[in-house]
Amino acid sequence: MSEPRFAPAALALCGLAARALGWRPPEFWAATPAELAAALGLLAGHEPAGLDRSLLEKLMEHDNER
């Protein structure tokens, strides 16, 4: 199974933030993933998963392959 692409997922989240929060693209891109999750109420009772260095490097590498 292929891995999901960053761009389509980001576009979907940007659209969700626009509809649910009234955010425009600059507000979406300025927010951290934790801020977006908190604004959407996804962190209630949960610790954020976080992003470690190895996952960040993997995501950056995957994005550069496009």
Stockholm file with secondary structure:
# STOCKHOLM 1.0

chainA/1-66         MSEPRFAPAALALCGLAARALGWRPPEFWAATPAELAAALGLLAGHEPAGLDRSLLEKLMEHDNER
#=GR chainA/1-66 SS CCCCCHHHHHHHHHHHHHHHHCCCHHHHHHSCHHHHHHHTTTTTTCCCCCCCHHHHHHHHHHHHTC
#=GC SS_cons        CCCCCHHHHHHHHHHHHHHHHCCCHHHHHHSCHHHHHHHTTTTTTCCCCCCCHHHHHHHHHHHHTC
//
